[in-house]
């Protein structure tokens, strides 16, 4: 099992923040942003002036596409990633925080999203409990990550990423962690079962980037 000590993970993301977007573009052959944009387009309708929370916001990719859907707050525990996000999406509010101890009142948000982040959290169940707490009744939660739905694509990705990273980035450790955490993480169908006890009912799962990414959409039912 990968070591998900919060301080270790935070330090890792602080170190790679400056080249994070560039490397992600290389290793995904430019597909990751198109996939993220489409997941936001495919979300259910939201109330006017919706309150939106993007967890593990990183450099703000999802926040950028969410800004047209409502008022966006992005949360991450890496200061360097947040610095990049603030430059990318000046319209959003970005705060330093812990997904397992959200600094918001109950029933605060119409939509909560988390992309490629839950598998980096040492206690994911606690994070899901917090997501359910801050969602409004009938609010929407969208989880985005690798899908495990394209075995051939996964194999190619896992083989190609280390090679590409060695060319463009001297520190390959974070991307070895990426592959290991991706392989260990739950299948989207397993997550749907895991989220149900928290009142999160899966209403849609859709695959993107040739089946490499999956967006799972949940409605919060108290």
LUMVEXGU-145571 format. One record per residue: residue in three letters; z, x, y of N, C-alpha, C in turn. Coordinates in pm, 1 decimal, decimal comma, padded with zeros to 6 digits. Atoms other than C-alpha are relative to their C-alpha. Example, Ala and Ser with C-alpha at 12.3 -4.5 7.8 and 13.67 -1.06 7.14 Angstrom:
% LUMVEXGU-145571
> residu_n.pz_n.px_n.py_ca.pz_ca.px_ca.py_c.pz_c.px_c.py
> Ala_00000,0_00089,0_-00119,0_00780,0_01230,0_-00450,0_00000,0_00090,0_00120,0
> Ser_-00006,0_-00082,0_-00119,0_00714,0_01367,0_-00106,0_00073,0_-00077,0_00109,0
//
This chain:
% LUMVEXGU-145571
> residu_n.pz_n.px_n.py_ca.pz_ca.px_ca.py_c.pz_c.px_c.py
> Unk_00000,0_00084,6_-00119,9_00000,0_00000,0_00000,0_00000,0_00088,1_00124,9
> Unk_00003,4_-00075,1_-00124,5_-00079,9_00120,2_00350,1_00132,1_-00013,9_00074,2
> Unk_-00122,1_-00000,2_-00079,0_00210,0_00211,9_00575,5_-00026,4_-00074,5_00130,3
> Unk_00020,0_00080,5_-00119,9_00236,2_-00054,2_00847,1_00121,2_00002,8_00091,7
> Unk_-00109,9_-00017,3_-00094,9_00535,0_00078,9_01035,5_-00052,7_-00026,8_00140,7
> Unk_00054,4_00039,7_-00130,6_00490,0_-00080,0_01381,1_-00021,0_00116,2_00096,2
> Unk_00013,0_-00112,9_-00093,1_00548,4_00241,7_01574,8_-00117,8_00088,8_-00039,9
> Unk_00111,7_-00081,3_00047,7_00301,1_00430,9_01358,3_-00134,2_-00066,3_00032,7
> Unk_00124,0_00072,6_-00028,0_00034,4_00161,1_01397,5_-00026,8_-00001,2_00150,6
> Unk_00017,3_-00000,2_-00146,1_00093,4_00138,8_01774,1_-00053,1_00133,5_00048,5
> Unk_00043,4_-00134,0_-00039,2_00055,0_00514,1_01811,1_-00146,2_00023,3_-00039,2
> Unk_00137,2_-00017,2_00047,3_-00265,9_00509,1_01607,5_-00098,2_-00069,4_00094,7
> Unk_00091,4_00072,2_-00088,8_-00424,0_00242,5_01829,1_-00000,9_00058,0_00141,4
> Unk_-00001,3_-00067,8_-00129,8_-00310,4_00418,5_02146,1_-00093,9_00120,6_-00000,8
> Unk_00080,2_-00121,5_00009,1_-00486,4_00731,9_02025,2_-00149,8_-00028,0_-00004,6
> Unk_00143,0_00026,2_00016,0_-00820,0_00566,2_01943,6_-00055,6_-00094,5_00106,1
> Unk_00042,3_00102,8_-00095,5_-00833,5_00322,4_02236,7_-00121,4_00040,5_00082,5
> Unk_00106,6_-00043,3_-00090,8_-01067,0_00531,5_02454,6_-00138,3_-00011,7_-00063,1
> Unk_00131,4_00004,8_00066,4_-01346,5_00533,6_02194,1_-00012,1_-00116,6_-00098,4
> Unk_-00007,1_00109,6_00096,6_-01255,6_00216,9_02006,3_-00126,2_-00087,0_00001,6
> Unk_00117,8_00086,2_-00008,6_-01541,9_-00000,2_02133,7_-00125,9_00073,2_-00046,8
> Unk_00117,8_-00077,7_00038,3_-01798,4_00276,1_02088,3_-00009,2_00015,7_-00151,4
> Unk_-00000,2_-00021,1_00144,9_-01697,1_00351,6_01729,2_-00022,4_-00131,0_-00074,4
> Unk_00021,4_00129,9_00065,4_-01679,9_-00018,1_01638,5_-00146,4_-00041,0_00004,3
> Unk_00142,2_00030,6_-00009,1_-02034,4_-00060,8_01762,4_-00081,4_00079,5_-00100,2
> Unk_00072,1_-00086,7_00094,0_-02150,4_00232,8_01549,5_00020,2_-00047,4_-00143,1
> Unk_-00026,9_00028,2_00141,1_-01978,4_00136,9_01224,5_-00040,7_-00141,4_-00041,3
> Unk_00043,8_00136,9_00032,6_-02079,6_-00230,2_01249,4_-00149,0_-00019,1_00028,8
> Unk_00142,0_00007,7_-00038,0_-02436,6_-00149,0_01357,8_-00023,0_-00108,5_00105,5
> Unk_00011,8_00092,9_-00111,4_-02373,6_-00364,3_01663,0_00024,8_-00145,7_-00033,3
> Unk_-00012,4_00140,4_00040,2_-02294,5_-00680,1_01466,2_00133,6_-00062,9_00038,4
> Unk_-00134,2_00057,6_-00015,4_-01923,5_-00719,1_01543,1_00010,4_-00087,4_00124,7
> Unk_-00010,1_00081,1_-00121,4_-01966,7_-00846,9_01899,0_-00077,9_-00130,0_-00012,2
> Unk_00076,6_00123,1_00019,9_-02235,9_-01094,5_01802,0_00078,6_-00098,8_-00085,4
> Unk_-00081,2_00086,3_00085,6_-02009,8_-01225,5_01526,5_00116,2_-00061,5_00075,1
> Unk_-00114,0_00051,3_-00076,9_-01711,9_-01257,6_01760,3_-00044,5_-00107,1_00098,5
> Unk_00051,3_00097,8_-00095,9_-01919,2_-01438,2_02021,1_-00030,0_-00133,0_-00068,0
> Unk_00036,2_00122,6_00071,4_-02045,1_-01687,5_01764,4_00122,8_-00074,8_-00048,3
> Unk_-00121,4_00068,9_00045,3_-01695,5_-01758,9_01628,2_00060,9_-00082,2_00112,7
> Unk_-00055,5_00073,9_-00113,2_-01584,0_-01863,5_01975,3_-00087,4_-00119,9_00033,9
> Unk_00090,9_00113,2_-00023,3_-01893,8_-02079,9_02025,2_00023,8_-00112,4_-00100,3
> Unk_-00014,4_00098,7_00106,8_-01817,1_-02255,6_01696,5_00138,5_-00064,6_-00005,6
> Unk_-00132,6_00061,1_-00001,1_-01457,2_-02346,4_01783,6_-00008,4_-00148,8_00035,2
> Unk_-00002,3_00141,8_-00038,8_-01367,9_-02717,0_01811,6_00018,7_-00014,1_00151,6
> Unk_-00021,3_00023,4_-00144,1_-01362,1_-02870,2_02161,6_00147,0_00017,6_00036,4
> Unk_-00136,2_-00020,8_-00049,5_-01056,4_-02781,0_02367,5_00023,0_-00087,5_00123,0
> Unk_-00027,4_00077,1_-00122,0_-00879,8_-02974,0_02645,3_-00048,0_00074,0_00123,7
> Unk_00034,6_-00062,7_-00127,7_-00984,9_-02911,3_03002,1_00116,0_00089,2_00045,2
> Unk_-00101,8_-00097,2_-00043,6_-00799,5_-02609,7_03145,1_00093,0_00039,2_-00115,7
> Unk_-00078,6_-00034,9_00118,8_-00686,7_-02514,1_02793,5_00076,7_00129,8_00020,1
> Unk_-00080,7_-00122,2_00002,8_-00411,4_-02257,8_02752,6_-00031,0_00071,8_-00130,6
> Unk_00048,2_-00075,7_00115,8_-00535,4_-01985,6_02516,2_00077,2_00130,8_-00012,2
> Unk_-00069,1_-00125,4_00028,4_-00348,8_-01697,4_02353,6_-00079,3_00079,1_-00102,7
> Unk_00070,6_-00088,8_00092,2_-00534,9_-01406,9_02194,6_00094,2_00112,3_-00041,8
> Unk_-00094,5_-00098,1_00051,7_-00304,1_-01199,3_01974,6_-00072,7_00121,9_-00055,9
> Unk_00063,4_-00126,0_00040,3_-00371,5_-00836,5_01880,3_-00132,9_00013,2_00074,5
> Unk_00121,4_00011,6_-00080,6_-00621,0_-00859,8_02164,0_-00079,2_00128,9_00008,9
> Unk_00070,9_-00127,8_-00001,3_-00706,3_-00488,5_02149,1_-00066,4_00026,2_00133,4
> Unk_00072,5_-00027,3_-00123,6_-00973,8_-00403,5_02405,4_-00059,3_-00126,6_00061,8
> Unk_00033,6_00125,3_-00065,6_-01028,9_-00771,4_02481,1_-00132,5_-00063,6_-00036,3
> Unk_00128,6_00060,0_00037,2_-01347,8_-00861,2_02292,7_00008,0_-00152,2_-00010,9
> Unk_-00012,1_00145,1_00013,1_-01232,3_-01209,6_02190,9_00038,7_-00063,5_00133,5
> Unk_-00041,1_00052,3_-00130,5_-01064,2_-01260,1_02529,2_-00120,9_-00016,4_00092,0
> Unk_00120,2_00007,1_-00083,1_-01399,1_-01190,0_02695,5_-00080,5_-00126,2_-00030,8
> Unk_00077,8_00118,1_00037,3_-01573,0_-01464,6_02499,2_00079,8_-00128,9_00017,6
> Unk_-00085,1_00117,8_-00015,6_-01275,7_-01701,2_02533,6_00015,4_-00043,5_00145,1
> Unk_-00031,7_00028,1_-00140,9_-01258,4_-01685,5_02914,2_-00070,0_-00124,6_00052,9
> Unk_00070,6_00120,2_-00043,6_-01510,8_-01968,0_02948,4_00060,2_-00127,1_-00058,3
> Unk_-00057,4_00116,5_00068,0_-01297,0_-02196,8_02730,4_00133,8_-00043,1_00059,5
> Unk_-00129,4_00034,2_-00057,7_-00975,0_-02190,7_02934,6_00068,6_00120,8_00060,3
> Unk_-00079,8_-00108,1_-00057,6_-00697,7_-01975,1_03075,9_00050,9_00088,4_-00113,8
> Unk_-00024,4_-00088,6_00113,4_-00660,8_-01670,6_02851,1_00114,7_00097,2_00029,5
> Unk_-00103,1_-00103,4_00001,0_-00353,2_-01461,5_02783,4_-00023,4_00086,1_-00123,2
> Unk_00015,7_-00092,6_00111,9_-00402,0_-01153,2_02567,0_00126,3_00080,4_-00020,5
> Unk_-00122,0_-00074,7_00031,2_-00114,2_-00981,9_02389,7_-00031,9_00109,1_-00101,0
> Unk_00016,5_-00110,7_00093,3_-00107,5_-00643,4_02219,2_00119,1_00093,7_00018,3
> Unk_-00112,7_-00093,1_-00013,6_00149,5_-00371,9_02149,6_-00044,1_00140,8_00038,0
> Unk_00051,9_-00130,6_-00040,2_-00076,5_-00082,5_02253,2_-00035,7_-00001,3_00148,7
> Unk_00026,1_-00006,5_-00143,8_-00070,6_00003,1_02623,1_-00142,2_00046,3_00027,9
> Unk_00133,0_-00053,9_-00025,4_-00394,6_00199,4_02600,2_-00109,6_-00101,4_-00031,3
> Unk_00096,3_00105,3_00030,6_-00580,6_-00085,7_02433,2_00000,3_-00105,1_00111,4
> Unk_-00009,7_00098,8_-00107,6_-00453,0_-00323,7_02701,2_-00065,6_00049,8_00128,1
> Unk_00064,7_-00055,6_-00119,5_-00572,7_-00088,7_02974,7_-00150,6_-00021,7_-00006,7
> Unk_00143,1_00024,1_00018,3_-00924,4_-00115,0_02831,5_-00032,2_-00148,2_00014,1
> Unk_00022,6_00144,4_-00007,0_-00893,1_-00494,0_02799,4_00002,1_-00048,9_00144,2
> Unk_-00009,8_00044,2_-00140,9_-00790,2_-00533,8_03164,1_-00126,5_00034,4_00077,7
> Unk_00125,6_-00036,9_-00065,9_-01104,3_-00351,3_03276,0_-00113,8_-00091,2_-00045,9
> Unk_00107,6_00081,1_00056,3_-01325,1_-00559,3_03045,5_00008,6_-00145,6_00043,8
> Unk_-00018,2_00143,4_-00029,1_-01174,7_-00900,7_03127,5_00104,9_-00016,8_00110,8
> Unk_-00098,0_00011,3_-00108,9_-01007,7_-00898,5_03471,0_00047,5_-00142,6_00023,7
> Unk_-00038,5_00140,1_-00019,5_-00997,1_-01279,9_03463,4_00119,3_-00040,3_-00087,3
> Unk_-00106,8_00036,3_00093,7_-00742,6_-01282,6_03176,9_00130,9_00069,3_00037,1
> Unk_-00131,4_-00062,9_-00014,8_-00371,5_-01204,0_03176,9_00030,1_00075,9_-00128,2
> Unk_-00030,0_-00081,3_00117,9_-00276,8_-00919,0_02943,1_00142,9_00050,9_00008,8
> Unk_-00139,5_-00042,6_00001,8_00077,5_-00842,0_02839,9_00029,0_00081,4_-00125,6
> Unk_-00047,6_-00079,5_00112,3_00247,8_-00589,9_02616,2_00101,0_-00082,4_-00077,6
> Unk_-00093,1_00081,6_00076,2_00424,4_-00762,8_02330,8_-00016,2_00015,8_-00149,6
> Unk_-00008,9_-00005,6_00145,6_00507,9_-00806,9_01964,3_-00034,7_-00137,0_-00056,2
> Unk_00042,9_00128,6_00058,0_00332,8_-01078,3_01760,2_00109,8_-00069,0_-00078,9
> Unk_-00108,4_00060,6_00077,4_00650,6_-01133,4_01560,2_00116,0_-00046,4_00088,8
> Unk_-00102,1_00043,6_-00097,1_00855,7_-01199,5_01877,8_-00071,3_-00039,8_00128,7
> Unk_00082,3_00037,8_-00114,4_00628,9_-01385,4_02116,2_00086,0_-00046,2_00118,3
> Unk_-00080,2_00032,6_-00118,6_00764,2_-01415,5_02472,8_-00046,3_-00128,5_00069,6
> Unk_00048,6_00126,2_-00054,0_00649,1_-01776,4_02518,3_00085,6_-00115,2_-00051,5
> Unk_-00074,1_00117,9_00040,1_00810,4_-02118,1_02503,3_-00072,5_-00072,6_-00114,2
> Unk_00060,3_00083,5_00103,5_00751,1_-02359,0_02215,5_-00110,8_-00087,4_00060,5
> Unk_00105,1_00094,6_-00039,4_00433,6_-02571,0_02235,8_-00069,5_00040,2_00130,5
> Unk_00058,0_-00049,9_-00125,0_00269,2_-02352,6_02502,2_-00152,6_00005,1_00001,2
> Unk_00143,0_-00031,1_00003,1_-00090,7_-02308,7_02382,9_-00080,8_-00103,4_-00078,4
> Unk_00094,7_00087,9_00067,8_-00386,7_-02526,4_02289,6_-00076,1_00074,7_-00109,6
> Unk_00074,3_-00082,8_00095,5_-00553,3_-02238,4_02103,1_00065,7_00136,6_-00009,7
> Unk_-00044,3_-00137,8_00025,5_-00424,4_-01917,6_01945,7_-00103,8_00064,8_-00090,3
> Unk_00094,5_-00074,5_00082,6_-00662,8_-01657,1_01807,9_00057,3_00135,9_-00035,8
> Unk_-00033,4_-00137,1_00038,1_-00616,4_-01332,2_01622,2_-00117,7_00055,8_-00080,0
> Unk_00115,9_-00058,9_00064,8_-00905,2_-01107,2_01524,0_00027,6_00140,2_-00049,5
> Unk_-00015,7_-00131,9_00061,7_-00877,8_-00814,2_01283,2_00136,8_00060,4_00032,6
> Unk_-00131,2_-00049,2_-00039,6_-00508,1_-00789,3_01361,3_00113,0_-00033,2_-00095,3
> Unk_-00112,2_00043,0_00083,0_-00291,5_-00981,3_01116,3_00029,4_00100,2_-00111,0
> Unk_-00022,2_-00094,1_00110,4_-00345,9_-00722,4_00842,1_00068,0_00129,0_00045,9
> Unk_-00069,4_-00118,1_-00051,9_-00193,3_-00456,9_01072,0_00147,6_-00025,3_00025,9
> Unk_-00137,5_00037,7_-00031,0_00137,1_-00642,7_01105,8_00087,0_00013,9_-00123,6
> Unk_-00088,9_-00027,4_00112,7_00423,8_-00533,8_00884,1_00055,1_-00128,8_-00061,3
> Unk_-00054,0_00128,0_00047,5_00562,9_-00889,0_00860,0_-00093,3_-00113,1_00045,5
> Unk_00096,1_00101,8_-00045,1_00259,6_-01123,9_00881,7_00054,8_-00141,6_-00003,6
> Unk_-00056,5_00134,4_00006,1_00461,8_-01430,8_00778,2_00079,1_-00032,7_00126,1
> Unk_-00075,3_00021,5_-00123,5_00687,0_-01385,9_01079,7_-00095,8_-00025,4_00117,0
> Unk_00099,3_00021,7_-00106,2_00378,5_-01362,7_01304,4_-00057,2_-00141,5_-00008,2
> Unk_00053,7_00135,1_00016,9_00239,6_-01686,9_01159,2_00104,0_-00104,2_00042,6
> Unk_-00106,7_00090,4_-00042,9_00575,0_-01856,3_01213,3_00004,1_-00010,6_00152,5
> Unk_00000,7_-00001,3_-00146,2_00560,0_-01751,7_01578,9_-00123,6_-00070,3_00055,6
> Unk_00122,1_00068,6_-00043,5_00200,6_-01872,7_01612,9_00020,2_-00151,6_-00005,9
> Unk_-00026,1_00143,3_00013,7_00302,4_-02215,9_01483,4_00098,5_-00048,3_00106,7
> Unk_-00100,3_00038,8_-00099,7_00598,3_-02220,1_01722,6_-00061,8_-00020,4_00138,1
> Unk_00053,3_00007,0_-00136,8_00390,6_-02159,3_02037,0_-00120,6_-00093,3_00012,4
> Unk_00111,2_00094,0_-00005,3_00102,7_-02392,1_01941,5_00048,3_-00140,5_00036,5
> Unk_-00027,4_00140,5_-00028,2_00097,4_-02742,1_02085,6_-00034,3_-00083,7_-00123,4
> Unk_00040,1_00089,7_00109,7_00083,0_-03031,9_01837,2_-00150,4_-00026,7_00005,4
> Unk_00145,0_00013,4_00013,2_-00277,4_-03063,1_01715,6_-00075,7_00118,0_00060,6
> Unk_00065,5_-00120,0_-00050,4_-00346,2_-02718,9_01860,5_-00080,4_00070,2_-00108,7
> Unk_00091,2_-00069,4_00090,3_-00600,2_-02484,7_01703,7_00040,4_00147,2_-00013,2
> Unk_-00019,3_-00143,1_00027,5_-00546,2_-02146,4_01539,6_-00125,7_00052,4_-00068,4
> Unk_00117,2_-00061,1_00062,3_-00842,1_-01922,6_01459,7_00033,1_00141,9_-00043,2
> Unk_-00021,6_-00132,9_00055,9_-00806,4_-01621,7_01230,3_-00134,5_00060,1_-00037,2
> Unk_00127,3_-00067,3_00026,7_-01094,1_-01373,2_01215,6_00026,0_00135,9_-00062,2
> Unk_-00013,0_-00131,7_00063,0_-01125,7_-01077,4_00980,0_-00114,6_00016,9_-00100,0
> Unk_00097,4_-00021,2_00106,2_-01336,0_-00927,7_00703,2_00017,3_-00108,8_-00105,1
> Unk_-00002,6_00120,1_00083,2_-01426,8_-01192,6_00450,3_00019,2_00024,4_-00149,0
> Unk_00002,8_-00027,3_00144,3_-01450,0_-01024,2_00108,4_-00095,6_-00094,9_-00071,9
> Unk_00094,7_00095,6_00057,3_-01740,6_-01263,2_00050,7_-00134,6_00064,7_-00033,9
> Unk_00125,2_-00071,6_00024,2_-02013,9_-00999,1_00025,1_00033,5_00134,2_-00064,4
> Unk_-00042,2_-00123,1_00067,8_-01919,2_-00738,0_-00239,9_-00092,0_00118,5_00026,6
> Unk_00092,7_-00109,6_-00027,0_-02235,1_-00533,8_-00185,8_00017,2_00051,1_00142,4
> Unk_-00020,7_-00039,7_-00138,3_-02186,2_-00537,0_00191,4_00130,0_00074,6_00018,5
> Unk_-00129,2_-00068,6_-00007,8_-01821,3_-00440,2_00150,4_-00010,5_00142,1_-00054,1
> Unk_00015,4_-00132,5_00060,7_-01916,9_-00149,4_-00076,4_-00074,0_00094,7_00094,7
> Unk_00077,1_-00083,0_-00093,1_-02177,8_-00020,9_00169,4_00084,5_00035,6_00121,2
> Unk_-00085,2_-00023,5_-00116,3_-01937,4_-00061,0_00462,0_00104,3_00107,8_-00030,1
> Unk_-00106,1_-00094,0_00035,4_-01659,8_00127,2_00282,6_-00054,0_00140,7_-00023,8
> Unk_00058,9_-00131,7_00023,3_-01897,3_00411,3_00193,3_-00057,1_00060,7_00127,3
> Unk_00069,4_-00049,8_-00119,0_-02080,8_00437,3_00525,7_00095,7_00033,6_00113,5
> Unk_-00090,4_-00020,8_-00113,5_-01788,8_00411,6_00768,8_00055,6_00142,3_00007,4
> Unk_-00052,6_-00136,6_-00011,1_-01624,5_00746,2_00678,4_-00106,0_00100,6_00043,2
> Unk_00109,2_-00091,2_-00035,4_-01962,4_00921,6_00707,8_-00031,9_-00009,0_00149,3
> Unk_00033,7_00017,4_-00141,0_-02041,7_00773,0_01049,7_00111,9_00049,5_00091,0
> Unk_-00113,0_-00041,8_-00083,3_-01692,1_00835,8_01185,5_00006,5_00152,2_00010,1
> Unk_-00001,7_-00146,7_-00002,9_-01711,0_01203,6_01089,3_-00101,2_00056,0_00099,5
> Unk_00102,8_-00045,4_-00094,0_-02025,4_01233,7_01302,2_00044,4_-00020,8_00144,6
> Unk_-00025,8_00039,3_-00138,0_-01895,3_01058,5_01612,8_00144,8_00015,7_00045,2
> Unk_-00140,7_-00001,0_-00039,1_-01517,2_01098,2_01603,1_00075,4_00100,6_-00086,3
> Unk_-00063,6_-00106,1_00077,7_-01300,7_01395,8_01500,7_00116,0_-00046,2_-00088,0
> Unk_-00117,1_00047,7_00073,9_-01005,5_01189,8_01374,7_-00040,0_-00115,0_-00091,5
> Unk_00043,3_00103,5_00094,4_-01099,8_00998,0_01059,3_00115,8_-00081,3_-00057,7
> Unk_-00115,5_00066,9_00060,3_-00743,9_00890,7_00969,3_00005,1_-00149,1_00032,1
> Unk_-00007,1_00144,2_-00028,7_-00750,5_00555,3_01157,8_-00104,2_-00081,1_-00076,2
> Unk_00105,2_00076,3_00066,0_-01076,0_00455,5_00989,7_00016,1_00001,9_-00151,6
> Unk_-00041,4_00007,0_00140,2_-00948,5_00549,2_00644,9_00102,3_-00112,6_-00015,8
> Unk_-00097,0_00109,4_00001,5_-00660,2_00316,4_00727,0_-00071,9_-00134,5_00008,0
> Unk_00077,2_00122,4_-00013,3_-00912,9_00049,2_00832,8_-00052,1_-00046,6_-00135,7
> Unk_00057,3_00035,9_00129,8_-01081,6_00058,4_00492,0_00109,1_-00040,8_-00098,0
> Unk_-00108,2_00031,2_00093,3_-00755,1_00062,7_00297,6_00062,6_-00136,0_00031,6
> Unk_-00062,4_00127,3_-00037,5_-00603,5_-00226,6_00494,6_-00094,5_-00116,5_-00026,0
> Unk_00101,4_00102,9_00029,0_-00928,3_-00423,9_00460,3_-00001,8_-00033,4_-00148,8
> Unk_00003,7_00022,0_00144,6_-00927,9_-00377,0_00082,4_00125,7_-00070,5_-00050,5
> Unk_-00126,9_00055,7_00046,2_-00561,4_-00474,5_00047,5_00025,9_-00142,3_00050,7
> Unk_-00034,0_00125,1_-00066,3_-00568,6_-00780,6_00273,4_-00045,3_-00120,6_-00082,3
> Unk_00024,3_00123,8_00073,1_-00580,5_-01139,5_00152,3_-00143,6_-00049,8_00020,4
> Unk_00124,7_00074,4_-00011,6_-00900,0_-01332,3_00084,6_00026,3_-00120,2_00090,8
> Unk_-00021,3_00115,7_-00087,2_-00952,7_-01614,4_00340,8_00057,2_-00121,6_-00071,5
> Unk_-00053,7_00114,7_00074,5_-00881,8_-01875,2_00070,4_00148,5_00018,1_-00027,8
> Unk_-00142,5_-00027,6_00022,0_-00548,8_-01705,4_-00005,2_00079,4_-00020,8_00128,3
> Unk_-00068,5_00018,7_-00127,5_-00459,5_-01707,5_00364,2_00020,4_-00147,7_00029,9
> Unk_-00011,6_00143,6_-00026,0_-00526,2_-02079,9_00387,7_00121,7_-00058,5_-00071,7
> Unk_-00116,9_00045,0_00076,4_-00265,2_-02140,7_00117,3_00128,1_00055,2_00061,9
> Unk_-00118,0_-00065,8_-00056,6_-00023,7_-01896,3_00280,4_00042,9_-00063,5_00132,9
> Unk_-00029,8_00056,0_-00132,2_-00049,7_-02066,7_00622,9_00049,5_-00144,1_-00005,8
> Unk_-00029,8_00142,8_00007,7_-00001,5_-02423,4_00500,9_00146,9_-00035,9_00021,8
> Unk_-00140,8_00036,6_-00020,8_00381,6_-02420,0_00487,2_00043,6_00002,3_00146,9
> Unk_-00033,4_-00007,1_-00142,4_00380,8_-02346,5_00861,9_-00067,2_-00111,5_00080,3
> Unk_00063,2_00112,1_-00068,0_00189,3_-02666,1_00941,3_-00142,1_00028,7_00044,1
> Unk_00135,5_-00038,1_-00036,9_-00146,5_-02490,8_00973,9_-00096,1_-00044,5_-00110,3
> Unk_00092,1_00058,4_00098,2_-00411,1_-02696,7_00795,3_-00141,7_00050,5_00027,1
> Unk_00134,0_-00055,7_-00015,5_-00746,5_-02526,5_00738,3_-00102,7_-00113,1_00011,1
> Unk_00101,9_00103,4_-00019,2_-01028,8_-02742,0_00878,2_-00141,4_00055,8_-00011,8
> Unk_00134,3_-00058,9_00011,9_-01316,0_-02494,9_00857,7_00010,5_00149,5_-00027,8
> Unk_00018,4_-00143,8_00018,6_-01409,5_-02152,0_00723,7_-00149,1_00028,0_00007,3
> Unk_00141,3_-00030,8_-00017,1_-01736,9_-01998,5_00832,6_-00019,2_00150,9_-00002,8
> Unk_00026,9_-00142,2_00017,2_-01892,0_-01662,5_00748,2_-00106,5_00048,0_00098,2
> Unk_00089,0_-00059,8_-00098,8_-02069,3_-01431,6_00990,1_-00038,7_00141,0_-00044,2
> Unk_00043,8_-00137,2_00026,6_-02250,0_-01095,7_00987,4_-00031,6_00020,0_-00147,8
> Unk_00043,0_-00007,8_00141,0_-02415,3_-01151,9_00648,2_00115,6_-00015,6_-00097,2
> Unk_-00113,8_00025,5_00087,4_-02089,7_-01274,4_00501,1_00110,8_00102,7_00007,1
> Unk_-00101,0_-00106,3_-00010,3_-01889,6_-00970,1_00610,7_00124,9_-00045,0_00075,7
> Unk_-00111,2_00049,1_-00080,4_-01670,0_-01161,7_00857,5_00022,8_-00147,7_-00030,3
> Unk_-00031,7_00141,1_00019,8_-01488,9_-01492,3_00815,6_00092,9_-00047,9_00111,1
> Unk_-00087,7_00066,4_-00096,2_-01346,8_-01716,9_01086,2_00057,8_-00123,7_-00066,5
> Unk_-00069,5_00115,5_00057,2_-01088,3_-01959,6_00952,1_00066,6_-00075,3_00113,3
> Unk_-00052,6_00081,7_-00109,4_-00997,7_-02245,6_01184,4_00102,6_-00097,4_-00058,1
> Unk_-00110,9_00081,2_00045,9_-00667,9_-02429,4_01144,3_00043,6_-00095,1_00111,8
> Unk_-00062,8_00091,0_-00095,6_-00516,7_-02733,4_01311,5_00149,4_-00005,0_-00030,5
> Unk_-00145,4_00000,6_00017,0_-00141,7_-02732,4_01369,4_00050,7_-00143,8_-00005,2
> Unk_-00053,9_00134,2_00019,8_00019,8_-03045,0_01230,2_00148,8_00012,2_-00024,2
> Unk_-00145,5_-00010,8_00015,2_00394,8_-03075,7_01282,0_00049,7_-00097,6_-00106,0
//
